[in-house]
Amino acid sequence: MTLSGWVVAAGLLAGLGLFLLLRELLPCFTSDTSGVLLFAMIGLLMGATRLRVFTLVLLQLVAALILAIALTPVSSSLARHWLRRDPVPSGPVDAVIALSAGLNADTTMSGEALDHLITALELIRAGQSRVLVTTTADVVFQRSGRVRSDEDQSRILSLFPGATEWLRTPVTTSTHDEAVESEDLLLPQGLTHVVVVTSPMHSRRACATFERAGFSVVCVPARLRGLGALPIPPTPRERLAIFGQLVYEWSAMAEYSIRGWVRTDKPRRSATNVSARRNEIGASASDRLE
């Protein structure tokens, strides 16, 4: 192999090394196959040009940042300031809303989604409300086909017959969709005071989005059993995972603010808002189960 070939190969390895580093730091952005291909291409291009020195410097900077995050409590401090946790009212609310999360190919929900539902059911059992609302997600897997979150939700809630009135939204693809579909489902029934249950780092953006839809929101972070749980265990993996979630939420909050999807003042609601927001994502339908 010629010298130029070795240089290009070194650039490829540097690009893949950058991917591995950022995969720990920003798992939301670089955790799939497209991330591998993207950084491999970046490495090849840099190795074939004079930018290869920049690649090595960037690797060193990213490695230093990861060490700083993994070995210091900076993630814990940032997470405490970002987390939104509202006092739970002593009296009942109109509904408890459990937001969806990931799905598995065997039709089960992810551990994070299950933690949302369990926290919501705990609030229902404590007398916070009789109405449980779950948002609906779906994923198409290559072998098992389309999987919907309400399949596993139905199995779990069948273990508690008659314990709650269950409402579920149509399929949603984002936090904004969840808020809009919940608005279409609940506000016409006069259900405006709600508890929103979601993951800790997602709590600030999610609850601000529901407030923008016209709800009076009590924000309750779910108690997670996996990565992202609070308080953060003093381990490098947990610290990096929380930091990655924070970076994702900061960028998503910026996007939502630009689009006007989060509350910037006191929430306002009118009869025309329900119709207008329904048109944003199409007509919706709701299912009601006892």
N, C-alpha and C positions, 0 to 999 in steps of 0.2 A: 504493500500500500504506500502511495506517495505521501509526502508531507502534508499536502493540501487535504488528502483523504483523511489523515489522522486528525487534522484540525476540525474538519466537518464532523467526524465521529465524536470528538471531544465536545463540540457544540451540542450534538444530540444528547450526550450523557449529561451535560450541564442543564439542558432543558428539562430532561426527565428528573434530574435532581431538584430543580426548582419546583417541579410539580409535586414531588414527594414532600417537600418542605411546606408548600402552600396547602397541600391536602390536609396537613395537621392544623394549619392556622386558619384556613377558610374552607372547611368541609362543605359548606353550602354551595360553593361556587365550583369546586374542582374535584368532586368526589366520584365522577363517572368516567366512562370511556372517552367522551368528548374532551374531557380535561387532559387525559393522557395524550391524545392526538394533537390537541392544541399546543401543549408545551413541547412536545416532540418536534412539531413544525417550527415553533419559535427557536428552539435550540439549533435545528438544522440551518435555518436562515442566518442566525447569528454566527454559527460556526463557519459559514461560507463567506462572511463579510468581516469587516473590521470591528463589528460590534461584539465579537467574542470576548473581548476584555470586559465590556460592560456586563455581559452575562455572568462572568466570574465575580465581579464586584457585587452584582445584584444577589447572587447566591450567598455571599458573605453577609450582606445586610439582612436578608431574610432569616438566615440562620441565627444572627445575633438577636433579631426581634423575637424569634421563637424562644430562644433561651431566656430572654428577659421576661416573657409572658409565662413560660412554664415554671420558672424558678422563683417568681415573686408573686405577691398577692394582688397585683394590679387588676387582674380579672375580677376578683371578689369585690374590690372597691367600685369598679365601674358597674358591675352587676347590681350592687346595692342601690346605687343612684338611679339606675335605669328601671329597676323593677317597680311595677305599680301594684300595690296591694291595698285595697280599700277596706275600711271596717265593715264587717257584715252587720246589717241592721238587726235590731232585736225583734222587729215584726216581720211578717212575711212579705215577699215580693211577688210580682205577677208571674214570673217564670225564671227558671234556671236554664241557661244556654251553655251546652258543652260543645266547643268547637272541634272539628275533625282534625286528623293528622294523617299519618301514613297508613298504607294498607299492605298486606302480604298476599302472595299468590294463592294461598290456601283459604282465602276469604276472611281471614282474621285481621283485625285492626292492629296497628303497631302498638308497642308498649306505651308510647307517649299518648296515643289516642285513648287507650284504655285507662290511663291515669286521669285524663280529662273526665271521662265518663264516671269513673269511681268517685272522684271529688264531687261531681255534680249530684250523684246519688246520695252521697253523705249529706249534702245540703238539703236534699229533698227529705231524707229521713229525719233530719233535725227540725223539720217543719218550716223550712224557708219558703217552700212553695209546693203546690200540687202539680204544677205544669213543668215538664221536662222537655226542652227543645234540643235536638241534635242537628247539626249541619251535616250534609251528605257529600261525600267525596267518592270518586270512582277512578279506577286505574285499569288500563288494558295491559295484561301480561301476555307474553308471546305464546305460552303454552296453555294457560288456564283461561285466557280470554278476559272479559270485563268483570271486575270485582267492585262491588259497591259497599260502602261502609255500613249501610243500614242492615246488611245481612248479619254481621256479627253483633251489631247493636241490638237487633231483634232477639238474637239468641241469649244475650246477657240479660236483657230486660224481661224475658220470659221467665227468668228465675225469681222475679219479684212481681207476680201477677197482682193487678189492682193497686199497686203501690203508688202509681203516678199516672197522669194523663200525658201521653207521649205525642209530641208533635215533631215532625221532621221536615226539613226544607228540601226542595229539589236539589239536584246536583250542583255543587259550587266548585269553582276553581281557584278562588283567592279569598283572602280575608274580606275584601270589599264586597265580593259576591255574597259571602256569608251574611254580612250586615244587611245588604239590600234584600236578600231573600227572607231574612228574619223580619225585616220591616214589613214586607208584603204579607207575611204570614201572621204577625202578631199585632201590629198597630191597628188594623181594621177591627180587631176584637177588643181594643182598648187595653191591651197588655203592653205597658210602656216601661214599667219599673222592673229591671231584669238584673240577674247576676250573670256575668260572663266568665266562664271557666276556660282557661287556656294555659299554655306553658309559660313559665316565669318570664323569660326574655321576650316573649311575644305579647305580654300582657299590656304594655303601654300602647303599642300600635293598635292592637285588636280593640281595646276598650275605647280608644279615641275614635276609631272607625265606627263602632256601634253608636257612640254618642252623636257622631255626625249624621247618622241615619235617623235620629230623633228619639233614641232611648235615654232613659235615666239609668245609668249603669253603675253597678257595684262590681268592681274588678277583683276576681279571686284567682290567683295563680294555683294551678294544680300541683299536688305533691308528686313529683316525678320519682321513679325508681331507677332511672337510667341516667345517661349523660344529660347535663343541664339542670340537675337537681340543686336546690339551695337548702342550706348553705353549701358552698362549693368545697368538696373535700380537697385537702392540700396536696393534690397529685398533679403532675404535669399534664396528663391526659385530660382531666376535668377542667383545668385552667384553660387549656387550648380550646377545648370544645365550647366553653362559655364565651371565650373571646370571639370565636368564629360566629357564634349565634349573634353576639352583639354587633359585629360588623355587618352582618346580613340585615339585622333589624334597623340599624342606623341608615343604611342605604335605602331600605324599603320605606322607612318613615319619611325620608327626604322625597322619594317618589310620590308617596301618598299625599304629602303636604303640597307638592307642586300641582297634583291633580285635584286638590280640594276634597280629598276623601277622608280626612281626619278633622275633628272638631278644632276650630281655632277661636271660637267664642262660645257663648251659651247655646246649647242645642235648640234648634227651632224645628217645629213640626207643623204641618198643615195637611189638609186633605189632598191638595194637589201634589204634595211631595211623594205620597205613596204611588200615585199613578206615574209620575215622572220617573221615579227610580225603577219601577217595574219595567219601563221601556228600555232601561239601560242594558239589561241582560235578557230581555224577552219575557214573555208571559210565563208565570210560574204556577205550580199546583202544590198542594200540601196534602199529606196523609195524616190521619188521626187514628191512633190506636188507644185502647183502654188497657 
